[in-house]
């Protein structure tokens, strides 16, 4: 029973996090429909939102990936333009932080819920 409750709690947390991130990121990531990086203006807007105390308390790290694992945005600018193994359409779980792209999060030393979810184009409704 405890295992089911933990899984359900993770699922509910992941859904909540995915909806929250979609509301923050989708409006600012529309440049990615036609390109591989955010514009300087959209990147500054996103970083301003992520720096707000209410957001910063809930979200420790954000990476935006394009198809085929291309990192289009990351708080760690060294990750932008790199490619990693894509995670699929939707994934949620306790992050082991053992992937190359998780190096920045490892130094935080706290358990994280890792959520991968599609961000949809406002124009087309697709990823």
MDTraj code that builds the backbone (N, CA, C; nanometers):
import mdtraj as md
import numpy as np

residues = "UNK UNK UNK UNK UNK UNK UNK UNK UNK UNK UNK UNK UNK UNK UNK UNK UNK UNK UNK UNK UNK UNK UNK UNK UNK UNK UNK UNK UNK UNK UNK UNK UNK UNK UNK UNK UNK UNK UNK UNK UNK UNK UNK UNK UNK UNK UNK UNK UNK UNK UNK UNK UNK UNK UNK UNK UNK UNK UNK UNK UNK UNK UNK UNK UNK UNK UNK UNK UNK UNK UNK UNK UNK UNK UNK UNK UNK UNK UNK UNK UNK UNK UNK UNK UNK UNK UNK UNK UNK UNK UNK UNK UNK UNK UNK UNK UNK UNK UNK UNK UNK UNK UNK UNK UNK UNK UNK UNK UNK UNK UNK UNK UNK UNK UNK UNK UNK UNK UNK UNK UNK UNK UNK UNK UNK UNK UNK".split()
xyz = np.array([
    [0.0814, -0.1195, 0.0000],
    [0.0000, 0.0000, 0.0000],
    [0.0852, 0.1251, 0.0000],
    [0.1926, 0.1286, 0.0763],
    [0.2780, 0.2465, 0.0829],
    [0.3411, 0.2753, -0.0532],
    [0.3777, 0.1695, -0.1241],
    [0.4392, 0.1890, -0.2557],
    [0.3400, 0.2569, -0.3504],
    [0.2135, 0.2161, -0.3477],
    [0.1110, 0.2779, -0.4309],
    [0.0931, 0.4238, -0.3938],
    [0.0882, 0.4536, -0.2650],
    [0.0709, 0.5917, -0.2206],
    [0.1878, 0.6783, -0.2635],
    [0.3086, 0.6243, -0.2537],
    [0.4257, 0.7009, -0.2974],
    [0.4188, 0.7256, -0.4476],
    [0.3808, 0.6230, -0.5229],
    [0.3706, 0.6391, -0.6678],
    [0.2625, 0.7398, -0.7035],
    [0.1495, 0.7325, -0.6356],
    [0.0414, 0.8268, -0.6607],
    [0.0838, 0.9686, -0.6234],
    [0.1535, 0.9833, -0.5117],
    [0.2038, 1.1145, -0.4723],
    [0.3004, 1.1701, -0.5745],
    [0.3891, 1.0856, -0.6264],
    [0.4833, 1.1284, -0.7302],
    [0.4077, 1.1690, -0.8561],
    [0.3091, 1.0880, -0.8943],
    [0.2302, 1.1190, -1.0146],
    [0.1575, 1.2522, -0.9988],
    [0.0919, 1.2725, -0.8851],
    [0.0196, 1.3974, -0.8628],
    [0.1141, 1.5171, -0.8594],
    [0.2292, 1.5007, -0.7962],
    [0.3288, 1.6080, -0.7927],
    [0.3791, 1.6383, -0.9329],
    [0.4007, 1.5335, -1.0118],
    [0.4493, 1.5527, -1.1487],
    [0.3477, 1.6250, -1.2348],
    [0.2216, 1.5869, -1.2230],
    [0.1166, 1.6537, -1.2999],
    [0.1081, 1.8005, -1.2608],
    [0.1107, 1.8274, -1.1324],
    [0.1065, 1.9649, -1.0842],
    [0.2259, 2.0443, -1.1360],
    [0.3445, 1.9845, -1.1281],
    [0.4657, 2.0522, -1.1758],
    [0.4596, 2.0761, -1.3265],
    [0.4100, 1.9789, -1.4013],
    [0.4017, 1.9928, -1.5468],
    [0.3077, 2.1071, -1.5854],
    [0.1918, 2.1146, -1.5218],
    [0.0961, 2.2224, -1.5512],
    [0.1565, 2.3580, -1.5138],
    [0.2189, 2.3638, -1.3985],
    [0.2817, 2.4878, -1.3514],
    [0.3904, 2.5337, -1.4488],
    [0.4776, 2.4419, -1.4889],
    [0.5859, 2.4781, -1.5803],
    [0.5330, 2.5172, -1.7178],
    [0.4315, 2.4457, -1.7652],
    [0.3722, 2.4810, -1.8950],
    [0.3210, 2.6241, -1.8914],
    [0.2561, 2.6635, -1.7815],
    [0.2018, 2.7989, -1.7726],
    [0.3118, 2.9040, -1.7695],
    [0.4260, 2.8712, -1.7113],
    [0.5379, 2.9659, -1.7068],
    [0.6173, 2.9694, -1.8369],
    [0.6442, 2.8516, -1.8913],
    [0.7399, 2.8402, -2.0009],
    [0.6775, 2.8538, -2.1388],
    [0.5604, 2.7974, -2.1613],
    [0.5030, 2.7977, -2.2958],
    [0.4970, 2.9367, -2.3588],
    [0.4475, 3.0385, -2.2875],
    [0.4412, 3.1704, -2.3519],
    [0.5791, 3.2276, -2.3884],
    [0.6820, 3.1860, -2.3154],
    [0.8158, 3.2414, -2.3389],
    [0.9024, 3.1548, -2.4299],
    [0.8534, 3.0385, -2.4659],
    [0.9365, 2.9477, -2.5447],
    [0.8904, 2.9340, -2.6892],
    [0.8057, 3.0228, -2.7341],
    [0.7516, 3.0118, -2.8691],
    [0.8572, 3.0300, -2.9780],
    [0.9705, 3.0941, -2.9449],
    [1.0814, 3.1061, -3.0406],
    [1.1296, 2.9686, -3.0850],
    [1.1116, 2.8698, -3.0010],
    [1.1649, 2.7369, -3.0289],
    [1.0853, 2.6616, -3.1345],
    [0.9690, 2.7128, -3.1713],
    [0.8932, 2.6498, -3.2792],
    [0.9693, 2.6624, -3.4110],
    [1.0457, 2.7705, -3.4263],
    [1.1176, 2.7959, -3.5514],
    [1.2688, 2.7979, -3.5361],
    [1.3200, 2.7824, -3.4150],
    [1.4645, 2.7895, -3.3942],
    [1.5090, 2.6959, -3.2835],
    [1.6388, 2.6983, -3.2548],
    [1.6950, 2.6074, -3.1561],
    [1.7343, 2.6739, -3.0252],
    [1.7148, 2.8053, -3.0149],
    [1.7462, 2.8764, -2.8912],
    [1.6415, 2.9848, -2.8674],
    [1.6270, 3.0228, -2.7419],
    [1.5401, 3.1352, -2.7091],
    [1.6074, 3.2657, -2.7495],
    [1.5268, 3.3640, -2.7854],
    [1.5820, 3.4963, -2.8124],
    [1.6375, 3.5528, -2.6818],
    [1.7242, 3.6489, -2.6915],
    [1.7820, 3.7124, -2.5728],
    [1.6710, 3.7694, -2.4832],
    [1.5705, 3.8309, -2.5454],
    [1.4597, 3.8901, -2.4694],
    [1.3798, 3.7827, -2.3949],
    [1.3455, 3.6740, -2.4641],
    [1.2673, 3.5686, -2.4000],
    [1.3480, 3.4979, -2.2912],
    [1.4767, 3.4819, -2.3143],
    [1.5622, 3.4210, -2.2124],
    [1.5659, 3.5096, -2.0866],
    [1.5795, 3.6404, -2.1055],
    [1.5801, 3.7337, -1.9919],
    [1.4460, 3.7300, -1.9190],
    [1.3350, 3.7245, -1.9946],
    [1.2025, 3.7160, -1.9322],
    [1.1875, 3.5881, -1.8511],
    [1.2333, 3.4761, -1.9068],
    [1.2249, 3.3489, -1.8363],
    [1.3106, 3.3502, -1.7105],
    [1.4316, 3.4021, -1.7213],
    [1.5193, 3.4070, -1.6047],
    [1.4643, 3.4987, -1.4956],
    [1.3972, 3.6057, -1.5360],
    [1.3331, 3.6944, -1.4380],
    [1.2226, 3.6204, -1.3626],
    [1.1415, 3.5452, -1.4355],
    [1.0339, 3.4684, -1.3717],
    [1.0920, 3.3613, -1.2799],
    [1.1934, 3.2905, -1.3255],
    [1.2527, 3.1831, -1.2456],
    [1.3237, 3.2354, -1.1212],
    [1.3607, 3.3626, -1.1212],
    [1.4292, 3.4221, -1.0060],
    [1.3328, 3.4707, -0.8982],
    [1.2044, 3.4775, -0.9289],
    [1.1070, 3.5221, -0.8289],
    [1.1067, 3.4242, -0.7119],
    [1.1024, 3.4756, -0.5887],
    [1.1107, 3.3868, -0.4715],
    [1.0088, 3.2726, -0.4719],
    [0.8847, 3.2992, -0.5089],
    [0.7820, 3.1943, -0.5078],
    [0.8136, 3.0836, -0.6079],
    [0.8758, 3.1188, -0.7194],
    [0.9133, 3.0202, -0.8205],
    [1.0422, 2.9507, -0.7781],
    [1.1398, 3.0276, -0.7359],
    [1.2703, 2.9737, -0.6988],
    [1.2597, 2.8705, -0.5865],
    [1.1617, 2.8871, -0.4973],
    [1.1419, 2.7911, -0.3883],
    [1.0922, 2.6564, -0.4382],
    [1.0204, 2.6548, -0.5505],
    [0.9623, 2.5300, -0.6032],
    [1.0433, 2.4678, -0.7149],
    [1.1103, 2.5497, -0.7942],
    [1.1795, 2.5020, -0.9135],
    [1.3285, 2.5324, -0.8988],
    [1.4091, 2.4279, -0.8860],
    [1.5524, 2.4477, -0.8670],
    [1.6296, 2.4485, -0.9977],
    [1.5757, 2.3849, -1.0996],
    [1.6478, 2.3756, -1.2258],
    [1.5487, 2.3646, -1.3402],
    [1.5799, 2.4288, -1.4515],
    [1.4961, 2.4219, -1.5719],
    [1.5861, 2.4014, -1.6918],
    [1.5529, 2.3017, -1.7700],
    [1.6157, 2.2795, -1.8997],
    [1.5031, 2.2628, -2.0002],
    [1.5153, 2.3258, -2.1156],
    [1.4180, 2.3089, -2.2232],
    [1.4901, 2.2372, -2.3366],
    [1.4360, 2.1231, -2.3723],
    [1.4960, 2.0405, -2.4774],
    [1.4094, 2.0443, -2.6022],
    [1.4747, 2.0425, -2.7153],
    [1.4069, 2.0252, -2.8434],
    [1.4070, 1.8758, -2.8755],
    [1.3480, 1.8422, -2.9906],
    [1.3497, 1.7035, -3.0352],
    [1.4931, 1.6524, -3.0433],
    [1.5071, 1.5245, -3.0299],
    [1.6359, 1.4555, -3.0407],
    [1.7339, 1.4946, -2.9307],
    [1.6837, 1.5509, -2.8197],
    [1.7685, 1.5751, -2.7039],
    [1.8539, 1.7008, -2.7076],
    [1.8263, 1.7943, -2.7972],
    [1.9017, 1.9195, -2.8051],
    [1.8566, 2.0148, -2.6947],
    [1.9503, 2.0616, -2.6133],
    [1.9176, 2.1548, -2.5058],
    [1.9089, 2.2958, -2.5653],
    [1.7892, 2.3540, -2.5618],
    [1.7650, 2.4868, -2.6175],
    [1.7763, 2.5958, -2.5118],
    [1.7525, 2.5596, -2.3846],
    [1.7659, 2.6531, -2.2738],
    [1.8036, 2.5737, -2.1503],
    [1.8906, 2.6306, -2.0703],
    [1.9264, 2.5718, -1.9411],
    [1.9763, 2.6835, -1.8515],
    [1.9521, 2.6687, -1.7234],
    [2.0080, 2.7665, -1.6302],
    [2.1596, 2.7657, -1.6380],
    [2.2157, 2.6494, -1.6661],
    [2.3606, 2.6380, -1.6892],
    [2.3839, 2.6604, -1.8380],
    [2.4317, 2.7781, -1.8779],
    [2.4450, 2.8089, -2.0209],
    [2.5395, 2.7152, -2.0959],
    [2.6283, 2.6448, -2.0256],
    [2.7179, 2.5503, -2.0915],
    [2.6427, 2.4308, -2.1502],
    [2.5211, 2.4053, -2.1036],
    [2.4419, 2.2941, -2.1561],
    [2.3717, 2.3281, -2.2869],
    [2.3486, 2.4570, -2.3125],
    [2.2763, 2.4984, -2.4329],
    [2.3542, 2.4561, -2.5567],
    [2.2828, 2.3881, -2.6476],
    [2.3436, 2.3400, -2.7709],
    [2.3945, 2.1969, -2.7614],
    [2.4054, 2.1428, -2.6404],
    [2.4485, 2.0039, -2.6257],
    [2.3308, 1.9105, -2.6498],
    [2.3625, 1.7844, -2.6826],
    [2.2588, 1.6838, -2.7028],
    [2.2757, 1.5733, -2.5998],
    [2.1614, 1.5291, -2.5459],
    [2.1568, 1.4201, -2.4511],
    [2.0472, 1.3239, -2.4938],
    [2.0467, 1.2069, -2.4367],
    [1.9447, 1.1070, -2.4676],
    [1.8070, 1.1617, -2.4293],
    [1.7139, 1.1702, -2.5270],
    [1.5798, 1.2204, -2.4951],
    [1.5092, 1.1273, -2.3966],
    [1.4202, 1.1851, -2.3161],
    [1.3493, 1.1093, -2.2127],
    [1.2130, 1.0608, -2.2575],
    [1.1625, 1.1042, -2.3674],
    [1.0290, 1.0653, -2.4112],
    [0.9303, 1.1788, -2.3888],
    [0.8023, 1.1491, -2.4059],
    [0.6996, 1.2524, -2.3985],
    [0.6714, 1.2999, -2.2568],
    [0.6560, 1.2072, -2.1636],
    [0.6273, 1.2465, -2.0264],
    [0.6984, 1.1499, -1.9339],
    [0.7707, 1.2033, -1.8393],
    [0.8426, 1.1217, -1.7429],
    [0.8406, 1.1950, -1.6105],
    [0.8256, 1.1206, -1.5046],
    [0.8364, 1.1783, -1.3716],
    [0.8917, 1.0732, -1.2778],
    [0.9850, 1.1139, -1.1945],
    [1.0402, 1.0224, -1.0956],
    [1.1448, 1.0919, -1.0125],
    [1.1870, 1.0228, -0.9080],
    [1.2944, 1.0763, -0.8256],
    [1.4213, 1.0730, -0.9079],
    [1.4849, 1.1862, -0.9226],
    [1.6034, 1.1963, -1.0067],
    [1.7237, 1.1407, -0.9337],
    [1.7910, 1.0477, -0.9989],
    [1.9136, 0.9902, -0.9443],
    [2.0322, 1.0838, -0.9671],
    [2.0153, 1.1824, -1.0532],
    [2.1191, 1.2816, -1.0849],
    [2.2467, 1.2178, -1.1364],
    [2.2338, 1.1037, -1.2029],
    [2.3516, 1.0364, -1.2539],
    [2.3719, 1.0562, -1.4038],
    [2.2925, 1.1423, -1.4643],
    [2.3072, 1.1718, -1.6073],
    [2.4022, 1.2901, -1.6253],
    [2.4664, 1.2971, -1.7413],
    [2.5606, 1.4057, -1.7680],
    [2.4954, 1.5423, -1.7549],
    [2.3691, 1.5537, -1.7975],
    [2.3024, 1.6834, -1.7937],
    [2.2628, 1.7251, -1.6522],
    [2.2797, 1.6372, -1.5541],
    [2.2409, 1.6659, -1.4153],
    [2.3564, 1.7128, -1.3281],
    [2.4695, 1.7414, -1.3867],
    [2.5868, 1.7807, -1.3084],
    [2.5578, 1.9010, -1.2184],
    [2.4911, 2.0025, -1.2701],
    [2.4605, 2.1219, -1.1916],
    [2.3673, 2.0946, -1.0755],
    [2.2756, 2.0002, -1.0924],
    [2.1820, 1.9670, -0.9857],
    [2.2474, 1.8816, -0.8772],
    [2.3476, 1.8007, -0.9143],
    [2.4153, 1.7155, -0.8156],
    [2.4748, 1.7969, -0.7024],
    [2.5276, 1.9149, -0.7339],
    [2.5932, 1.9958, -0.6304],
    [2.4932, 2.0528, -0.5296],
    [2.3639, 2.0512, -0.5629],
    [2.2631, 2.1009, -0.4702],
    [2.2489, 2.0096, -0.3482],
    [2.2732, 1.8805, -0.3683],
    [2.2701, 1.7860, -0.2582],
    [2.1327, 1.7625, -0.1973],
    [2.0273, 1.7820, -0.2749],
    [1.8919, 1.7583, -0.2246],
    [1.8193, 1.6638, -0.3205],
    [1.7242, 1.5837, -0.2690],
    [1.6458, 1.4990, -0.3591],
    [1.5550, 1.5855, -0.4464],
    [1.5427, 1.5473, -0.5715],
    [1.4618, 1.6240, -0.6657],
    [1.3598, 1.5344, -0.7334],
    [1.2458, 1.5908, -0.7661],
    [1.1487, 1.5254, -0.8522],
    [1.1780, 1.5752, -0.9925],
    [1.2120, 1.4836, -1.0797],
    [1.2454, 1.5175, -1.2175],
    [1.1208, 1.4976, -1.3020],
    [1.0837, 1.6017, -1.3775],
    [0.9638, 1.5954, -1.4609],
    [1.0005, 1.6403, -1.6015],
    [0.9708, 1.5545, -1.6975],
    [0.9848, 1.5899, -1.8385],
    [0.8446, 1.5913, -1.8970],
    [0.8095, 1.7019, -1.9595],
    [0.6765, 1.7140, -2.0185],
    [0.6855, 1.7994, -2.1447],
    [0.6045, 1.7705, -2.2446],
    [0.6066, 1.8534, -2.3653],
    [0.5568, 1.9951, -2.3366],
    [0.6166, 2.0911, -2.4006],
    [0.5695, 2.2298, -2.3992],
    [0.5094, 2.2532, -2.5378],
    [0.3886, 2.2984, -2.5401],
    [0.3161, 2.3075, -2.6667],
    [0.3244, 2.4462, -2.7287],
    [0.3229, 2.4462, -2.8592],
    [0.3183, 2.5703, -2.9354],
    [0.1828, 2.6359, -2.9160],
    [0.1831, 2.7618, -2.8857],
    [0.0569, 2.8362, -2.8704],
    [-0.0144, 2.8452, -3.0047],
    [0.0635, 2.8534, -3.1133],
    [0.0042, 2.8657, -3.2474],
    [-0.0599, 2.7368, -3.2939],
    [0.0109, 2.6224, -3.2816],
    [-0.0390, 2.4977, -3.3383],
    [-0.0969, 2.4021, -3.2356],
    [-0.0581, 2.4162, -3.1079],
    [-0.1033, 2.3222, -3.0056],
    [-0.0180, 2.1971, -2.9979],
    [0.0825, 2.1865, -3.0856],
    [0.1713, 2.0691, -3.0846],
    [0.3014, 2.1028, -3.0150],
    [0.3787, 1.9958, -2.9819],
    [0.5097, 2.0126, -2.9188],
    [0.6023, 2.0935, -3.0067],
])
top = md.Topology()
chain = top.add_chain()
for i, resn in enumerate(residues, 1):
    res = top.add_residue(resn, chain, resSeq=i)
    for name in ("N", "CA", "C"):
        top.add_atom(name, md.element.get_by_symbol(name[0]), res)
traj = md.Trajectory(xyz[None], top)
